Structures are given as structure tokens and as C-alpha cells.
Amino acid sequence: MATIYWQGQATAVAQVDTCQITGYDAGSTYTLTVGGYAVSVAGTTDAAGTAAALAAAWNAATHPYCTAVTASSVTDTVHLTADTAGVPFVVTSSVADAGGTIGAVTASTANAGPNVWAAANFSGGAAPVADDTVIFENSSVSVLWGLSNAGATLTELRIMQSYTGKIGLPEASFATSATASDTSKPEYRDCYLIVDATLVRIGEHYGSGTPAGSGRIKIDNGTVQTALVVSNSSAPSTDGNLEPIRWKGTNANNAVNVMKGRLGIATSYAGEVATVAALEIAHLGNVASDADVNVGPGVTLAIVEQSGGEAVIQCAVTTIIEQAAGTVTTIGDGAITTVNAGGTARLQATGTIGTLRVAGGGSADLSRDPRARTISACELHKGGSLNLDNGNPLSITLSAGIDLIRCGLEDVTLRLGNHYTVEPTSI
């Protein structure tokens, strides 16, 4: 058990991979593939001639994945060398038709540099192991490559607000260096730091000053049970409208606590998944806007407890949204078992709400979406507000009506829209 710090001081080394033509056949097609883009040639003269032709075809390719790497050949072997030291590539080989064969692409010189999650970039010169605490602070060196520490569960991963480098890569553009990218093609290499950790703390700051934080922190905690605590984030994101902190993990008992900052849970790309047993959204003084949380549609979410901030929930909530303050917006088609609205609840999801309770001072607004929805049970307390006027009369089904709890219509704000019949009954 040790506490180690990210330093990012390793010397950059250009990656070199090799691939041997192990069996020549004029009727075979030999292929090198990078990020789904294939460079192919037919067997030419002999193994050495085929290797030379394959290297030439690679260098003639204009695809950005290829232009970042230079090919050459020595006898029957293709050599691939990164143009920028410290920036890795991933190439595979294959052969089709007839009897030709080709060897696997193997590393001759491994990629290295200050932006690689590797032993040389941590204090003590050792990569993190199980039970270690890893701290990022007072550094602007990004972690972009070799993004995996899976299999060794850290006691804690702590990313302080004084760390201003980036962790992970954007999916939408291809990184050509630590600071540049080609926006014409998406990233094909790993984009999240895959790290097993019992506790992940992001955004803490002690002392004077107001450090900016990181514009991109992307963490994948895999299947290990994790408690994520977010105390702050960078105000702007490096990746446009996406959140500066993006996280995912699939353990059924994951817990997420956000006090301040912008967090996205499985929001980087379509199809992402995560599991959160309990999501707590609070504040550090500014009730309305300290915390900003976006929960993707592929998240399995049990409980939301909100005492401030803003939340967008795109998935089903299997147990409860318990809201004391703040704003929550539900979208998509996820069902919600129970909503206790004590702040502002904008309920736009089309899934059934089992029970909707609007507390005094609370507001539930279903007016922003004209699609059909069902509320199985609805309670409106004194001082509460319920807006069902979505422009599509009777599209919202109130299976058991609206229960006015110890109050009358004069004690609440109720908007139903036009041409409704109100039929009083006892509770």
C-alpha cells in the first residue's frame, strides 16, 4: 500500500511495429488494418516483394490513421514507425484467399512518453498496484495513452482541482499528438482511463487560489464497486458541449455523490452503459447551480437524492427520485417508480410514473412534452404546483386522479388545460 503521484516525465519514444510475410502466394491478398481502415495488396513476386508493395501502399494512403505512421520494408518484413514519438498506434494483419500467410503485428519498440499511464510517469518509478492511492495534482501533463490499470484495485484515485491536464481522449476526433487532433475522423484507440478503484475523488481543492481544473476527465471503473465523489470541475469542457467529467462503471452497488461541477454518466457516445445504485446531488453554497449532472439513457439507476443543482435523467429510475431542492428533468422513455418533487421536476419522459408526490413549494411540470403518459398515483400537497397542460388534452392519464392531501384546490396551483371535467371524490 503506497501513495503515488502522477508526474508525467518520461522521455518520448516512437513506437515501431513489425509484420512478416510468412508465406507468399500470388493469389493471396495481404492486409494491414488500423482503426477499421484496411491497406491491401496482392502477392507480388515473392515475400520480399509483397512486403515492399504493402509498405508502399501504406505510405500512399491518405487516411489520417495511416499518415501518422510511416512504413518501410526489410526483406520480407514491414516496419511501421510512428511519426510522432510518444503517440501510439494499433495495427492488425490478415490474409485472404489461396495459400499465403502473414505474421501478427508485433512490437519492436514500445511507445513511451510523458502522456502514457506507465511506471516511468509515477513517483517512485512504479506503476500503481492494488491498494495504492494515486493522486493527480499541480500538473498539466495529460494522460492519453496506455489507458488501463484494470486488475489492480486502487484504494483511491484522487484528481485534485489543481490538475489541469486531460485524462482520456475524445471519441469525435483523432488525436495526432498530445495537443492536436484531426477532426475529420473519430478516435479508434481507448478513450477512457480504465481503472479499478474503490474510491474516486475529483475536484477537491485546499488552500488559496481558484485552480481551473481539467477540461476532460474520463474514468471507467469497470465492474469494481466504486464510490465517486465530485467536488468541482472545470467550467468549460475541452470537448464542446460534453461534460468535463465523464464516468462509467457497471457494479450494481456504485454510488455517485456530486456537490459541485459538471458530470456526465455514460454520456460520451450512443450505447454507453453504467450502473448506479444511488446518485446524490447536493451543493456547496449555490443551491441552484453548483452541481450539473447528466445521466445517459444506458444507465441503470435506482435512487436519485437531490438537494440542489440541476440533473437531466435520460434513463429509468427503478426506485425513487427524492428531491428537496434543485431542478430535475426526465427525458426519454424510462419509467420512474416514485417522484417526490420538492424542487422543480420537469417530467418529460414517456415512461409510467408509479407515484408522483408534489410537496409544498415543489413543482411538477409535465407541460413540455405532448406525448401520452401515465401517472398511476398522484398526490398534491398544500403549496405545491402541478402543470399538466401539455397542449394535448387527455394525453396524460391519471389512473387514480389527483389526491389533494389535507388541502383544497385554493391551496395549490393546478393547470390542467382546457375542456376538462373535474369530479370531486373522497380520498
N, C-alpha and C positions, 0 to 999 in steps of 0.2 A: 504494500500500500504506500503510494507516494503522491505528492502534489507536484505536477509538472506544468511547465508553461510553454505556450506556443511562441517560437522565436522567428522562424522563417528565414534562416540564414544560410541555407545550403547553396553550394555552387551549382549553377545551371549546367546540365549535361544534355546533349542532344541524343535522343533515342535512335537506335539503329536496330532494325529487324532484318532477318534474312529468310528466304524461302527457296528451297532447292527443287529443280525439276528432276524428279527421281526416275521418271520413265518417259521416254519420248515416243510419241506416236503422231504421225501426220494427220490422222483423222480425229484427234482429240482437241478439245478447247480448254485452254488453261486460263484460270480467272483469279484475280485478286480483288477483294471486296472491302470497301471501307464505308461504314455507315449506311449500308444498303446500296451503295453505288459500285457497280462492277466494271472492271477493266479486263478485257478478254482478248486472247489471240489464239489462232490455230497453231498446231505444232509446226515449227519452222526448221527444216534442215536436220537438226539434232537437238539434244538437250541444251547445249550452249546457245545455239541459235534461237531456240524458243525463249530462253531466259533473257537474251538481248532484246528480242521482239517485245516481250512483256514489259520490260523496263522502259523501252521506247514508247510503248502505248500509254503507260502510266504518265510519263513526262509530257505527252501530247494532250492528255486530258485537261480540260479547263474547269472541271468541277472543283470548288474550294476545298473539299476534303482531300483531293489529290494534289492540288497546287501547294499545300502546306508541307508536302513530303517530296523529296527528290529520290528517284530510283536510279540504280545502276546495276550492272551485272558483272560477275566474275565467274568465268567458265559457265557452269550450269546453275548458278545461284543468283537470285535477285536480291539486291541490297536496298533497303528503304531507310532513308535518313531524314529526320525531322529538320525542317528549315530553321525553326526557332528552338534553340536549346531550352529545355525545361517545359516544353509543350508536347504532350504525348499524343499518340495516335493508336488506333486499333484496326488492324488489317487481318483478314482471314483469306484462306486459299481454297480452291476447289478445282476439280477437273471433270469434264463431261465427255461422253462418247468414247468409243474404241478402247484402246488399252493403255493410254497414257496415265501417268501418276505424278502427283506433286506433293511435296512435304508440307508440313504445317509451317505457318509463320512463327518464327521463334525469336526471342530477344537476344541480340548480340551485345548491345549496350542499353541498359535500362534508362528510362527517363529519370532525371533528377533535377531538383531546383528548389528555390525558396517557397514555391506555391504548392508543394506536394506534401500530403499528410504522410510523413515518413520520419524515421528516427532522427535523422540529421537536423530536423527543424524543431525539435523539442529540447528543452533544458535537460541536461544530463546525457543527451545523445541517444535516448532510448524511446522507442515507440510506446504509447500508452498500453498498459495491460490491465487485466481485471483488478478491480478495487481501487484503481488510481483516481485522483481528481485532476482534471485537465482544465487549465484556466487560460482564457484569451483576454489580454488587457494591454493597454498602452502600446498598441501595434497597429500598423496599417497594411501589413503583409497579408494578402488574401490566401485562402486555401481553396484550390481549384481542381487539383488532380489527385489521383490515388485516394479517392473519397470513400474509404471504407476502413472502419475499425471494428467491424462486426465480429462477434465471437468472444470478445473480452469486455465484460460488462463493467463500465466505469461506475464508481460510487457517485461521481458528479461531473457534469460538463458545465462549466461556468463561462459565459461570454459576457464580459463587462461592457458597459456603455462606452468605455474608453477605447474599445477595439473598433476600429473604423475600416478594416479590410472587409473583404467579401468571403463568404463561405458558400461554396457551390457554384453552379453555372446556370445561366438562363436556358430554358428549353427553346426559345424562339429564334435564337441567333447562334451562329457557330463561332466559338472563341478561338481566335487565331494567335492570341498572346494573353498575358495576364491583364492587359488593359484595352485590347482591341477585339472586335468581332466582325464577322461577315453576316449582315442581316438578310442576305438572300437565301440562306439555308439554315435549317434548325440544328441544334446541337445533337450529336449522336452518342456522346460519351456520358458517363454518370453525371447527374446534375445535383443530387443531394449528397451531403455527408452522411453516410450510413454508419451510425454509431450506437452501440448498446450502452445505455446509461440509466441508472435508477432515478437520478435527479438531473434535470436540465434547468439551469437558471440563466435568464437572458435579460440584459439591460440594467443591471444594478450599477449604482454609482455612489461613491463615498468621497466626501471632501468638496473642495471648491470647484468652480467651473461648470460648464454645461457641455460635456462632450457630445459629439454628433451621433455616435453610434454607427452601426453598419447598415448600408443600404441593401444588403442581401445576406440573409442567414437562412439556409435551407438544411433542415435536420430531419433525418429518417431514423426513428428509433426501432424500427423493425418490430419483432414480436416480444421484446422485453418490456415488462411493466415499467412505465415511466411516469414521473410527476414533472410536468412542465410548468415553470413559473416565469411569467413575463412581467418585468417591472418597467420596461421602457423599450422604445425602438427608435430608429432613425425616423425623422419626419418624412423626408422623401424616400422613395424606393428607387433602387438602381434600375429596376425593371418596369418602368412606367406605372401603370395602374395596379400592378400586383403588389401584394403586401411585402414590406421589407423583411418580415419574419414569416417563413412558411415551414410548417411542421407536419409530420405524419408519423403514425405508429399504429400497430394493429392489435396490441394486447387489450383484452376485454376490460382490464381494470385501470387503464390510463386515466390520469387526472390532469386537467389543464386549469391554471389559475392566471388570469390576466388582470393586472392592476392599472397598467398604462401602456400605450403603444398599439401598433397595428399588427395583427396576427392573422394569417390565413391557415386554416386546417384543411389540407388536401385540396388546394385551390390552384396549383401550378398548371395543371393540364386536365383535359377531359378524361375521365376514367380513373382518376386517383381515388384511393380509399384510405380510410383511417377509422379507428375506433376510440371513442371517448366515453368513459363511464360517467364522469362528472366534469362539467365545464362551469367554472366560476368566473364571473366578470364583475370587477369592482372598480375602484378609482383611487387616486392618491390626492384628492382635493377638488378636482373639477369633475363633478358627478356626471355632467352631460357628455363630456368628450375625451376624458383621459384614455379610455380603452376603446378599441375599434377591432371587432373580431368578425371574420368571415368564415363560415363553416360550409365546406363544399358539399355537393349533392351525394357524393360517395361515402360520406361519413356515417358510421353507426353511432348514434348519440343517445344517451339515456336521460341525463338530467342537465338542465341549464339553471343556474342560480345567478341572478343578475341584480346588482345593487347600484349600477351606474354604467355609463358608456353606451356604445352602440354595438349591436350584434345583428348580423344577417345570417339566418339559418336556412340553408337550402335543402336540408335533409329531414327525414322523420325524426321526431323526438319520442322515444318509446315510453318515457315515464312522465316528466313534468318540465314545464318552464315556470320557474318560481321567480317572479320579478317584483322587486321592491322599488326600483327606480331605473332610469335609463330608457333606451329605445331598443326594441327588438323587432326585426322584420322577418317574417317567414315567407319563403317563395318556393316554387317548385310544386311537387305533388306529394310531399311527405305528410303522413298522418301525425297527429300530436295527441298523446293521451290526455294531458291536462295542461291548461294555461291558466295561471294565476297572475292577472295583469295588475300590477301596482304602479307601473310607469306608463309608457306608451307602447302598446303592442299593435303592430301593423301586420295583420294576419292575411297574407296574400296566397298562401299555399292552398292547393285544392284538396289535400287530404283531409279526412274527417278529424274534427276536434272532439275528443271524448267529452271533456268538461271544460267550459270557459267560465272563469270567475273574474269579475271586474271589481276591484276593491275601490273604496272611497279615494278619490284623487287619481285613480287609474283610468286608462283609456284603452279600449279595444276598437280598432278601426279595420273594418272589412270592406271599405268603400273603394279600394284601389284596384280591384280585380272583378270583372263581371262574370267570371266563370261560376258554375254551380259548386256549392259546398254544403257540408252538413255539420251542424253542431248538435251533438247528442244531448247535452245538458248545458244550460246557460244560466248563470247567476249574476245579478247586477246589484251591487251594494250602494248605499247612500253616498252620493258624491261621485259616483262612477259615471263613465261615459261610454256608450256603445253606438257605433255607427255602422249600420247595415245597408246604407243607401249606396249601392254599387252601380246604379243605373240599369239594372236588370231585375225588375220586380220578381219576387218569389224565387230567385235563383239560390238564395241561402235558406236551407231547410233547418228549422229549429225543431228538432224531434220532440222536445218536451217543453217548447215555448221558452219564455224568459221569466225566471223567478226573481221578483223584487224582494230582496232579503231585508226584512224589518224596515221597509220604506215604501213610498208610493212613487207614482210617475213624476210628481212635482219635485222629488228629491234626487232625480237622476237626469242625465242627458241621454236621450234615446232618439236616434234618427233611423227611421225605417224606410223612407222613400214614400212614394205616392201610391194611393189606392190599396191600402192595407185595411183589413178588419182586425180590430183588437177585441179579444174576447176574454174578459177577466175570469180567472178561476182561482181557487184557493191552493195554497202550497201544501 
